[in-house]
């Protein structure tokens, strides 16, 4: 886990299919998973179905994972 190798308090992860084609398992373009974990053990995760260009999907995924990290920092 990223937090085991870092002095950071929060780790974030993004995976999914940004396109332009579905992946080898036929997962659709835009299927994205984001997660943020806090050193204290709290984890937030979310599945998204994003749309638009590859760049738009990547940008929206980054915004989503930053939102999860922000929620972890608020508590």
BAVEX-713189 format. One line per 2 residues: number of its first residue (from 0); their letters; for each residue x, y negated, z negated of C-alpha. Coordinates in pm, 1 decimal. Layout:
N
NUM) A) X Y Z | ...
END
This chain:
75
0) XX) 0.0 0.0 0.0 | 125.0 -348.1 84.8
2) XX) 93.8 -474.4 -271.7 | 330.8 -206.7 -398.8
4) XX) 609.0 -348.3 -179.8 | 545.5 -716.7 -232.2
6) XX) 525.4 -970.2 -513.9 | 202.9 -1102.0 -355.9
8) XX) -126.2 -1088.6 -543.4 | -340.0 -1028.4 -232.7
10) XX) -295.8 -813.0 76.6 | -513.9 -835.4 387.4
12) XX) -569.2 -595.0 674.6 | -745.1 -604.4 1010.8
14) XX) -802.3 -320.6 1255.0 | -1035.8 -271.3 1544.1
16) XX) -1088.8 -302.0 1916.0 | -1019.0 -648.5 2055.4
18) XX) -1059.1 -540.6 2417.2 | -1074.3 -589.7 2698.7
20) XX) -1186.9 -223.6 2714.7 | -1320.4 24.9 2456.1
22) XX) -1048.7 228.5 2284.3 | -956.0 589.9 2358.8
24) XX) -1227.5 712.2 2119.5 | -1487.1 498.5 2302.6
26) XX) -1528.0 257.3 2011.6 | -1680.2 -58.1 2155.1
28) XX) -1495.6 -382.7 2208.8 | -1549.2 -602.3 1904.4
30) XX) -1574.6 -322.5 1646.3 | -1354.6 -459.9 1370.3
32) XX) -1277.9 -374.2 1008.4 | -1131.6 -626.8 765.5
34) XX) -1019.8 -575.9 405.9 | -855.2 -770.6 127.4
36) XX) -714.6 -622.2 -192.9 | -609.2 -792.6 -515.0
38) XX) -326.9 -668.3 -733.2 | -580.1 -615.7 -1017.1
40) XX) -749.7 -342.3 -811.6 | -1041.2 -530.5 -660.2
42) XX) -1098.8 -456.6 -291.5 | -1340.8 -615.0 -46.5
44) XX) -1402.1 -467.5 296.0 | -1633.3 -537.3 583.0
46) XX) -1724.2 -385.6 918.5 | -1795.1 -637.4 1192.9
48) XX) -1923.0 -624.0 1549.0 | -1762.8 -927.8 1709.0
50) XX) -1810.5 -1056.9 2060.4 | -1638.0 -1282.3 2308.7
52) XX) -1292.8 -1278.8 2459.1 | -1001.7 -1087.9 2309.2
54) XX) -870.7 -1413.8 2161.5 | -1212.1 -1499.5 2013.5
56) XX) -1241.9 -1154.0 1855.6 | -893.7 -1185.9 1701.1
58) XX) -969.9 -1535.2 1571.3 | -1304.7 -1430.5 1422.5
60) XX) -1140.4 -1130.6 1255.1 | -877.1 -1356.9 1098.6
62) XX) -1145.2 -1594.4 971.3 | -1338.2 -1302.0 824.4
64) XX) -1039.9 -1153.1 638.5 | -940.0 -1494.9 505.2
66) XX) -1295.7 -1529.8 373.5 | -1258.2 -1202.6 183.8
68) XX) -927.1 -1318.8 37.0 | -1086.1 -1645.6 -68.1
70) XX) -1362.2 -1454.7 -248.8 | -1100.2 -1251.8 -436.3
72) XX) -921.1 -1569.4 -542.6 | -1238.2 -1730.8 -675.1
74) X) -1280.0 -1478.5 -956.9
END
